[in-house]
Amino acid sequence: MKVENTQVQMRKGILEYCILEIISRGEVYASDMLDELTAAKMIVVEGTLYPLLTRLKNAGLLDYSWVESTSGPPRKYYKLTAIGTEFLEQLRQTWKEVVASIEHITNNNKAS
């Protein structure tokens, strides 16, 4: 068993949350999301990001607008919907609970 496989699965599990957090700051272009996720070592490729953005939009969590670009074709900028904002708040709470649980488990391990 390779640790890299588990690491990839862990990152995939929190990718949706990270994407929603990035978009929650304001309208964002997919390429900028990729840059931020890559800088955070989330290791995402376009083939992963775009289907996920489409799924989140189809679920009513995201909306987008087309913005003309001076350097090429129009760009699609994503933003959270009201439903997406509520969903993100629930994920934030879940994240806090997961972190607390992991800290509890790892701190108990150190006490032994």
N, C-alpha and C positions, 0 to 999 in steps of 0.2 A: 504494500500500500504506500502510495506516495503522498507526502504532506502537501504537495502543490495542488493535488486534486481537491483536498479538503479546503485549502485556502481559496481556491477559485469558487467553490460552492458557497463558502461564507460570504465572499464579496458579492456574488450573484444574489444572495438572499437579502442584502441590504441596498442593492442598486436602485430599486424603485424609490426607496426612502430618500436616498442621496439625490436623485434626480428631482424629486418634488421639493426638497430643501433648496436646491439651486434655483429652481424656477420661482420659488416663493419670494425671492428677493426682487423680482420684477421680470419684465419680458426678456427672454433670452433666446439666442440663436443656438441651434443644435451643435454647431462647431465649437462654440464657446463652452457648452456643456462638456463636450468631449475633452477639450483642453483642461478644464478644471478637474474632471474625473481622472484623467491621465496624471495630472500633477499630484493628485491625492493617492496615486498608485491603485486606483480602482480598475485599471486595465480594461477599458471598454473599447470596442470597435464600432464603426458605423452600423455594421450588420446586426449588432445587439441593440444599439440605442434607438434606431428609427422604428423597428417593430414595437419596442417598449413604449415609445412616445405615441405611436398609433393606438396601442391598446389602452393607454391612459386617457387619450382623447376620446376613444369610443366608449369608455366607462364614464365619461362626463367629468373627469377630473381636470382636464386641460382644454384650453382653447388656443387658437393661434391666429395670427394676422400676417398678411403678406406686406412686406415693406420693400419699396424700390431700393435698389443698390446702385451706386455710381460705378461700381467695379464689376458688374456682372448682372446675372438674373436676379429677380426679386428674392428676398430671403423670408423664410417662415420663422416668426418669433412666437415662442410659446409663453403662455401665462396660465396661472391656476384659475379655475372657476371657483365659485363659492363652495361647491361640493368638494372640490379638490383641496381647498383650504381646511375644511372640516376634517377631511380624510387625513390630511397631513398632521393636524393636531392630534388625532388618535394615534398615528404612527409615532409621533414624538413621545407620547405617554408610554406607548409600548416599548420604545427604545429605552426610555429611562428605567422601566421595569426590568428589561432584559439585562441592561448594564448592572443594575443593582443585584440581580440574581447571580450574574457571573462573578461580580465582586464578592458576594457572600460565599459562593462556592470556592473561589480561589483563595480567599482569606481563611476559610476553614481548613483548607488544605495546608496552608502555611503554619497554622496553629498546631498541627499534629506533630 
